[in-house]
Amino acid sequence: MTKNMGNLDRAFRLIVVVAIGIAYLMGALSGTLAIILGVVAAAFLLTSLIGTCPAYLPFGLSTRGKN
């Protein structure tokens, strides 16, 4: 898969993952909302680690600089 995420995009997603994790551990999230945000956090973590966002592919989007 072609990498289509820039460093800023990846860092932002990791910050969101950490924020969701902290909110969950502090007890601010529970029930259905916790499950939904947990799935979002898992997707953000995975896409940040591999550097590819499948949602960008159909639209030809990329936040990665032109190198």
N, C-alpha and C positions, 0 to 999 in steps of 0.2 A: 504494500500500500504506500502511496505517495504521502509524505508528511505535508500537512497543510495548516499546521498551527505554529504560530510564532511564539517566542519566549514570553512575551507579555500576556498573551492569551492563555498559555499554559500556567503561568504564575497566578493569574486571576482565578483560574479554575481550582488550583490548589488552595488558594486562600478561602474560596467558597467551601471546599471540602473540610478544611480545618474549622471554619465557623460553624458548619452544620454539626460536625463532631463535638465541638465544645457545647453547643446548644443542647445536643442530645445528652451528653454526660452531666450537664447541669440540671437536667430535668425539665428544660423548657419545651422539649418536643416529646410528644407521646401519641399513641394511637396511629390512625391512618396517616396523619401528617408526617410522623416520624418515619413511617415506611416509605412514603413517597419521596421525602427528602433524602432518605438513606439510599434509595435507588438512584436519585440524581447525583448524590455524592459519589457513589460507586462508579457511575458512568463518567463523571468528571475526572475522577482519579485515573481510571483506565485510559481515557483519551489523552490526559496530560502526560501519562507515562509513555504512551506509544507515539504521541505527537501527531495523531491523525484523528480528525473528527468526521465520522461517517455522515453526519447531517450536512456538512459543507460540500461533500462530493457531488450530489446531484445538481447543485447550483454553481459548481466550479469556483467556490469561494476559497480563499486562503488568507490567513493572517500572517503567513510567513513571508519574509522579505524576498525580493527577487534576487536570487544568487545564481 
